[in-house]
Amino acid sequence: MTQQRLLGADFLRAAACLLVLLHHLAFRVAGDKVPLWAKGFIDFVIMGSFGVAIFFVLSGFLLARPFWLALDAGRPMPSLKVYALRRGARILPGFWLALVVSLIFSVTISGSPLDGEHLLRFAAGFFLVSDWHWLTLFPVDNNGPLWSIGFEVTSYLLLPMFLAALFALRLRHWPARLAWVGVIGIVLTLHWMVVQWAPIDEVNRGWDHGLTGGAKAWMPRFNPVGFFAIFALGALAAGIQVKLNHLRSWLFDALGLLAIGAAAWVMIAHIGGLNEGFGFLGIPYGFPWMPLTICVALVALPSSVIAGRLLDNRLSRFVAEISFGIYIWHFLIIGLMARLVPPAFQTWLDDGWNIWLWSSAVAIALSVLVARASFYLLERPVVRWARGLEHRPQQSSLTAAQQLG
């Protein structure tokens, strides 16, 4: 039996997107204005930064799956030209537009100088190499979430490089999965070496010194190799899932739901600490437990009887479809509202909680509207154009959000 949709993937993508959005909204509310009944919710969504880990696991899972299928069938490695074309078409148009618009608003509205440092940061972001140094980690001043795009692109490059070794060695089935565990071990060793041998000086280090100071606080624990370890766990989950895809059982319903509950528990366990959630070897977002819970959910839910279908409801599929646009635009929208539409997000005022509620509702609505326009007017047309360049019929075995990565 062939699974027409990877059940659970849309729900997890939507959840990751909303967690990151709520994380940034939660930081806009004054703590003394939060009612007692809402403090638990605010404390939890502050840890919504863990949604970034979900994105990385999910990307690794979806992108590695065709490679595992080809490997097990003894077919050649999927075309890297097609792989690169699809990745570029999926993320570059929306990302580049958000980057350029953010720079324009940063200079004209926020008052950021257009000096050499800011131009260097923008150029590093534009050419997708901002993840390699603390100075360039944040490409623009007013759209923080764009920092992760460089890390994602590096993972896109490393994935086929490591998988090519499995094809070259003609490994298949479970021995190939075991070899991939070895790859993860190598990646973790490389991350440890980066942390040990690429120290960051303490001059102006910390979030009280702005974005570059915050970047210095993140690095070297935030580095492309460490994030690929998260990505590679998702790839391993894909390898396991394709071996189990023919199974259907209520056991997978229970396992998938327990994994989602465990992911929430990992976030709860980090409440009160740094929202980066530095874990094993300093890798952020509760590594390895947070990524592993998502891996289990991705393995289990496609084989579930009903849980995957319930989670991948119409709302989940809609949010998943436009999730990339929400991710790259929401922070800019929140910042512009705070600057241009007072008293939006002025939560230190007497009516601060109500101000935060309506400000957040408007920010969410605007983010959805902009993301929807981005998807239908820019992202999807470019992806379809790129698919036409492949000179073969477009596959339709996955949902739109899953096809678009």
N, C-alpha and C positions, 0 to 999 in steps of 0.2 A: 504493500500500500504506500503510495507516494503522498507526502504531506504537501498540500498546495500552498499553505502559508506556514511560516515558522511562528507558531502560536506563542504568544508572550512577548515577542520582540517589540511589537508596536507599543504594548503597555509599558515596557521597560524604557523605551525611548521617550515616551510621553512623560513618564515619571521622572526621568533624569532631567528633562527640560524644565519641568515645573519645579523640581527641587532647587535647581540653580536660580530660577527666577525668584522663588520665594526667599531663598538665601539672601539675595541682594535687597529685596524689599524689607526683610527683617532687620537689616542693619540700619534702616532709615527710621526706625521707631525709637523714641526715647524710652529707656528702660523703666523710668519711674511713671510713665504714662500707660504702661501695659496693665490691664486689669488682672487680678489674681487668677481668674479662671482661664485667661489666655496665655499665661506665662509658660506653661508647658509646651503649648503649640509653638510659640516664638522660639523657645530654647531648641526645639526639635528642628525647625526649618532653618535656623542659623547654621545647622550642620548640613544643610542642603548642598553645600559645596561638594559633598560626596557624590552628587549627581555626575560630576566630571568623571569619576571612576566608572560609573555605569556606562557613560558614553564610550569610553575607551574599551571596556570589555565587549560591549555590543558591536563596535566597529571591528574589533579583532575577530569576533565570532562570525559576522556576516561576510567579511572579506576573505577569511581563510576557508570558508566552507567549500567554495568551488575547487580550491586547490586539493582539499582532502578527497573530494569526490573523484577528481581526476587521478590522484595518486592511487587510491584504492582500486580503481578500474584499470590501472596500467596504461592510462592515456598520457600523452605529453602534458607538460606543465601548461596551464592556461596562458593565453597570449598576454605578455607584459605590456604590449602596445595598447591592447584593449583595456587592460587593468588601469594603466596610467591615464588613458583618455577618459574613462569613466570617473576616476577619482578627481581629475582636474575639472571636468565638466560639472561635477556635483558640488564642489566647494568653492572653486575660484571665483566665479562670477559674483555670487552673493557676498563672499568674504571681501573681495576687492572693492565692491561698491560700498559696503559698510565701512571699510577702512578709509576710503577716500572721503566719504561723507563725514565720518567722525573727525578726520583731520581738519576739514573745513570748519566744522562747528567748534572744534577745539580752539582754532585760531581766531575765528570771528566772534564767537559768543563767550567761550570760557576764558579767553585772553592768554592762551598758551603762546609762547614765543615761537616763531618759525626760524629757530636757529639750527646750527649744525647738529646738535644732539638730537633734536626732535626730527630732523630730516633723516638722520641715520637710523633712528628707531623705526620711522615710517618705512624706509627702504628695506630694512631687515624684515619687517612684517610683510611687505609687498612681495618680496622674493622668498618668503616662507623659511627664513633662517633665523628668526628672532629668538628661537628657543635655545640658542647656543651660548648666550652671554647675558648676564644680569642687566647690562645697560640697555639692551634691546628687547628684553623679555616682554615689556608692554609697548606695543607699537605706537599707540596713541594715548593721550592723557585721559580721555573721557569715555573709553569703551574697554574696560578691563578684561572682559571675557575673551577678547580676541587673542590673549596670550596663548591659549591652548591650541590654536590652529597650527602653529609651527610644530608643536609636539605631535599632533595628530599626523601631519605630513611626514615627519621623520619616521613614525611608526608605519605609515604606508610604504615607505621605501625599504625599511628593514624586514618587513614581513616576507615579501617574495625572495629576498636575499637568503634568509634562513631556510625557507621552504624549498628553495632550489637545491639545497644540500640533500634534503630527503629524496628529491627526485633523482639527483645524481647518484645517490647510494642505492636507488631502487628499493627503498624501504616502503612497505605497505602495511595496512591494517594496524594491529596493536603495536608491533615493533616500531612503526613510525611515530605513534603517539608517545611511546617511551622515549624515543630519541628527542621528541619535542620537549619533554620534561628536562632533558639534558640541555637543550637550547635555553630554556628558562633559567637553568642553573648558571649557564655561561653569562647570560644577560645580567643576572643578579650580581655575579662576580664583577662584571664590568662596572655596574652601578656603584658597588662598594669601592672600587678603585677610583672612580670619579670623585666620590665624597671624600675619600682619604687624601687624594693627590691634587685636587683642584679647590683648595680652600679659598674662601672669600674674605677680604680684609674687613675690619670692623668700622672703617671710616664711613660715617653717615649710613650705617646699616640699621634697618628697622622701618616700620611703617610710619613712624613720626617724621621720617625724612622723605615722604612722598612715594611715588610708584617705584622709582629706581632704588630707593632705600628698602622698600618692600620686596623688590626683586632680589636684592642682596640677602634679605632675610630668608627668602625661599630657597635660593641656590646655596650650595650645590645639591641639596636634597631633591629639589625640583630640577631634573635634568632629563634629556630626551631618552637616555638609556633606561632610566628607572621607569619612565612612563611606558616604554615599550614592554617592560615586564608585565604591567597591567594589561596591555594590549595582547601580549602573547598568551596570557591566561585565557582570554576570550578565544584566541585561536585554538588553544587546546580543547576548550569546551566544544568548539565546532567539530573537531576531530572525533570527540566522543559521541556527540549528538548524531552524526551521520551513521555511526555504527548501531545506534539504538533507535533510529528514526522509524523502523518498521514496527516497533512495539507500541501497544496501547494498553494502559492500565490505570485504574484509580490510584494506584501507588504513586504514579507520576503526578497526579493532581496534588496529593498530600505533600510530596517532596517539593514540588514547585512552590506551593503556598508557604510551606515551612521555610524555604530559602528566602522568599520575599520578606517574611517575618523576621528572619535572622538578619537580613540586611538592615531592616529598621532598627533592630536591637543593637547592631554594631554602631549605628549613628547615635542612638541613645547613650550607649556606653561612653561616647566621646564628648557628651555634653559637659560643658564646664572647662574643657580643654581648648587647645588651639583648633580652629575650624578647619585647618589643613589636615588634621588627624594623622600626623606622621606615625607610620607603623614600622614594620620590620625593615631594617637597614635605612630607616629614615624616608622610605617611600611614602608619599602622602595618601590620604583618604583611606585609612584603616587597612593598609596592605598587610598581609594578603587576605584578611578575612572578608572585607567588603567585596573585593573582586571575586573571591571564591563563592560567596553566596549568590552573586549574579550569575556566575558560571553554572552553578547547580540549577538555578531557575531556567536558564537558557537550554540546558540539556533536558530538563524534565518536562517543561510546559508543552513543547511540540508533541510529546507522546501522551499528554493528558487526555482525559475523556471529555471534560467540560471546563476545567479551570482556565485553560488557555483561551478558550472561546469567550468566556465571561470577561476575562481581563482585556482581551483585544476587542472591546466593544466599539461602537461607532465613535464615541468621544475620544477614546484612546487612539484610534486610527487617524482621526482628524488632527489631534495634537501632534502625533508622531510625524505626520506628513509635513507639517510646517515647523517642526521643532528646530531645525537648523536656523531658520529665519528668526524665531523667537530668541534663540541663543545669541545670535550676533547683533540683534537690535535692541533688546530690552534694556540693557544697562545705559545705553545712550538715551533712550526715551525717558528713563527714570531721572537721569541727570538733567536733561533739558526741561522736564517738568519742574524740578526743584529750583531751577534757575529762572525760568521764564513765566511760571504760573503760580506765583505765591497766592495762598499759603500752602501750596502742595508740598508735602513732606516736611513742613515746619512743625514737627511733632513736639517740640519743646513748649509750644503754646499750651494754654489751659485746656483746650479741647484736642490735645495732641493725638489721643487714640482714635477719635472719629476722623481727624484729618488724615491719619495714616490709613485708615480703612478706605476712605473714598479716593485718596491719592493712589493707593495700591490697586483698587478696582479699575481706575482710569488707566493706569500704567499697563495693567494686564490686558485690558481691552485694546489699547493702542498697539501693544506688542503683537497681539494676535492679528489685528488688521494689517499691520505692516508686514508681518511674516507671511500672511496669506497672499498679499499682493506680490511679495518677493517670490514666493513659490510659483504662483500661476503666471506671472509676467516675466520672470527671469530664470529661476532655477529649473523648472520643468521644461520650458522651451529649449534651454541650452542642453539639458540632458538628452532630450529627444533628438536634437540636431546631432549631438555626438554619437548617439546610437546609430544614426543613419550613416555615419562614417565607417561603421564596422563592417558594412557590406554583408550583413547576415540578418535574418529575422530577429526582431526584438523578443527576448524571452519574457514570459509573463507568469512565471511560477511563483513569484513573491508579490507581496503588496507593494504599492507605490513607494511607501516610506522605506521598505526594506530594499527595493531595487535601487533607490536613490542613495542608500547608505546613510 
